[in-house]
């Protein structure tokens, strides 16, 4: 049977293109393995060769992880040392990932939760900084990003930068936070204006501004708790 090159497949069926179009979860084990090895041999495409490798391991990734570099090179034409090392290394990374503790992500259910996350970032500064907490649908923190860094009396916040990062990370909501080095916790007119602008702009992206926290040493001010947003 004549080998059909992956390059002649429909674009959505090629492993790399399929991953880009549909996401990594849409790929089978053999397609993921084919991405690692890159090419097959003169009779098999990368996917066909990958299927044969997996069949040899009873289609069990745990069994495949016990294959050595020499096992792969010796038993499969088209698998040289470089490809075999890539397979072994990828499987070892998967094993190490399973052995690690899941990363604990802070969950924001109140203004105090947000303050606890923002406190170590802002409490002891003698200049003003603005940070954003980007949250998923469960209100868990995906990322913390520094939005701006200013002087003693203020800082400039670019709403577009916050929304771009939120969209890139598929965030569902945002908590804005900044500090007042003076220790005076009441919001300025500028603080209120920024909050309302961000809330309105985020709404167009189906993203919610949950709160804006002003950190003043050991205390804080919450826009949400005070009904401003």
MOVENCOR-V647416 format. One record per residue. RES is the residue in three letters. OMEGA is omega as a letter, one per 40 degrees, with the letter a starting at -180 (none if undefined). BURIAL is b if it has 9 or more other ideal C-beta (glycine too) atoms within 8 Angstrom, else e. D_LAST is the distance of its C-alpha to the last C-alpha in whole Angstrom. Layout:
BEGIN
res=<RES/RES>
omega=<OMEGA/OMEGA>
burial=<BURIAL/BURIAL>
d_last=<D_LAST/D_LAST>
END
This chain:
BEGIN
res=<UNK/UNK/UNK/UNK/UNK/UNK/UNK/UNK/UNK/UNK/UNK/UNK/UNK/UNK/UNK/UNK/UNK/UNK/UNK/UNK/UNK/UNK/UNK/UNK/UNK/UNK/UNK/UNK/UNK/UNK/UNK/UNK/UNK/UNK/UNK/UNK/UNK/UNK/UNK/UNK/UNK/UNK/UNK/UNK/UNK/UNK/UNK/UNK/UNK/UNK/UNK/UNK/UNK/UNK/UNK/UNK/UNK/UNK/UNK/UNK/UNK/UNK/UNK/UNK/UNK/UNK/UNK/UNK/UNK/UNK/UNK/UNK/UNK/UNK/UNK/UNK/UNK/UNK/UNK/UNK/UNK/UNK/UNK/UNK/UNK/UNK/UNK/UNK/UNK/UNK/UNK/UNK/UNK/UNK/UNK/UNK/UNK/UNK/UNK/UNK/UNK/UNK/UNK/UNK/UNK/UNK/UNK/UNK/UNK/UNK/UNK/UNK/UNK/UNK/UNK/UNK/UNK/UNK/UNK/UNK/UNK/UNK/UNK/UNK/UNK/UNK/UNK/UNK/UNK/UNK/UNK/UNK/UNK/UNK/UNK/UNK/UNK/UNK/UNK/UNK/UNK/UNK/UNK/UNK/UNK/UNK/UNK/UNK/UNK/UNK/UNK/UNK/UNK/UNK/UNK/UNK/UNK/UNK/UNK/UNK/UNK/UNK/UNK/UNK/UNK/UNK/UNK/UNK/UNK/UNK/UNK/UNK/UNK/UNK/UNK/UNK/UNK/UNK/UNK/UNK/UNK/UNK/UNK/UNK/UNK/UNK/UNK/UNK/UNK/UNK/UNK/UNK/UNK/UNK/UNK/UNK/UNK/UNK/UNK/UNK/UNK/UNK/UNK/UNK/UNK/UNK/UNK/UNK/UNK/UNK/UNK/UNK/UNK/UNK/UNK/UNK/UNK/UNK/UNK/UNK/UNK/UNK/UNK/UNK/UNK/UNK/UNK/UNK/UNK>
omega=<a/i/i/a/i/a/a/i/i/a/a/i/i/a/a/a/i/i/a/a/a/a/a/a/a/a/i/i/a/i/i/i/i/i/i/a/i/a/i/i/a/a/a/i/i/a/i/i/i/i/a/i/a/i/i/i/a/a/a/a/i/i/i/a/i/i/i/i/i/i/a/a/a/a/a/i/a/i/i/a/a/i/a/i/i/i/a/a/a/i/i/i/i/i/a/i/a/a/a/i/i/i/i/a/i/i/a/i/a/i/i/i/i/i/a/i/a/a/a/i/a/a/a/a/i/i/a/i/i/i/i/i/i/a/i/a/i/a/i/a/i/a/i/a/i/a/a/i/a/a/a/a/a/i/a/a/i/a/a/i/i/a/i/i/i/i/a/a/i/i/i/a/a/i/i/i/i/a/i/a/a/a/i/a/a/a/i/i/i/i/a/a/i/a/a/i/i/i/a/a/a/a/i/i/a/i/a/i/a/a/i/a/i/a/i/a/a/a/a/i/i/i/a/a/a/i/a/i/none>
burial=<e/e/b/e/e/b/e/e/b/e/e/e/e/b/b/e/b/b/b/e/e/e/e/e/e/e/b/e/b/b/b/b/b/b/b/b/b/e/e/b/e/e/e/b/b/b/b/b/b/b/b/b/b/b/e/e/b/e/e/e/b/e/b/b/b/e/b/e/b/e/e/b/b/e/e/b/e/b/b/e/e/e/b/b/b/b/b/b/e/b/b/b/e/b/b/e/e/e/e/e/e/e/e/e/e/b/b/b/e/e/b/e/b/b/b/e/b/b/b/e/b/b/b/e/b/e/b/b/b/b/b/b/b/b/b/b/e/e/b/b/b/b/b/b/b/e/b/b/e/b/e/e/e/e/b/e/b/e/b/e/e/b/b/e/b/b/b/e/b/e/b/b/b/b/b/b/b/b/b/b/b/e/e/e/b/e/b/e/e/e/b/b/e/b/b/b/b/b/b/e/b/b/b/e/b/e/b/e/b/b/b/b/b/b/b/b/e/e/e/b/b/b/b/b/e/e/e/b/b>
d_last=<67/66/63/60/58/54/54/55/53/50/47/45/47/48/46/44/43/42/40/38/38/37/36/38/38/40/43/46/48/50/48/46/49/51/48/49/53/52/55/58/62/65/65/61/58/55/54/57/58/55/56/59/58/55/58/60/58/57/54/53/51/51/55/54/53/56/58/59/59/63/63/60/63/66/65/63/64/62/60/61/60/57/55/57/55/52/52/53/50/47/48/48/45/44/46/44/41/41/43/40/37/34/31/29/25/22/20/16/16/14/13/16/17/15/17/20/20/19/21/24/23/22/23/26/26/27/25/22/21/17/17/16/16/17/17/20/19/20/17/20/20/22/22/21/21/21/20/21/23/24/26/25/23/21/20/20/17/19/16/19/20/17/17/21/21/19/21/24/23/22/19/17/13/12/11/12/14/16/18/19/23/24/22/20/17/15/12/14/14/14/11/9/11/11/7/7/10/10/8/10/13/13/12/16/17/16/14/10/8/8/7/8/11/14/17/20/23/23/20/16/13/9/6/5/9/8/6/4/0>
END
